[in-house]
């Protein structure tokens, strides 16, 4: 009886091991996403709280907040691109390039509202990573946020371009290694961006891992008020 039990137990162990090995082999064959999956909310209240906690509320009008919260935002090139980028789950970075009022920030807000994250301007990022204002806690927040929006790249002073480029490289490298999504917005078009920032490492990160979207839509806020 004891030998029969040991034999059955051995068979169970062998079967369990075979199952584990087959599952492991299947996971290696299956195409892997380059980014972590999102935990999407379907609640309007949750969308508002995620916008609030991210720091984006202060950058948006009440009408914009309501439109994002209730998912009634007017579709633009940027909102379409953001939605496709989220659905693809391939590139860890998207860069939105367009003039003032073209809808970059509000498009980024749709991702924050759905999945949570952190919003920060390029100027503040530069301060966080400078020797004078360095904040380890905030740096950790920037590195570890589920989704990070870095807004208004290119509006800092010309003397700060090199320091911002170095900070961006550090942030993008860290976040990419942990498969965390990053949204960059800039008033500069890709050609201007290359001329302003001389850091080759930044250019290579964007060329290799970022989806770059440009729009010449103009200021949508003026169009609505016209």
Buried (B, 14 or more C-beta within 10 A) or exposed (E): EEEEEEEEEEEEEEEEEEEEEEEEEEEEEEEEEBBEEBEEBEEBEBBBBBBEBBBBBEBBEEEBBBBBBEEEBEEBBBBEBBBEBBEEBEBBBBBBBBBEBBBBBBBBBBBBBBBBBBBBBBBBBBBBBBEEEEEEEBBEBBBEBBBBBBBBBBBBEEEBBEBBBBBBBBBBEBBBEEBBBBBBBBBBBBEEBBEBBEBEBBBEBBEEBBBBBBBEBEBBBEEEEE
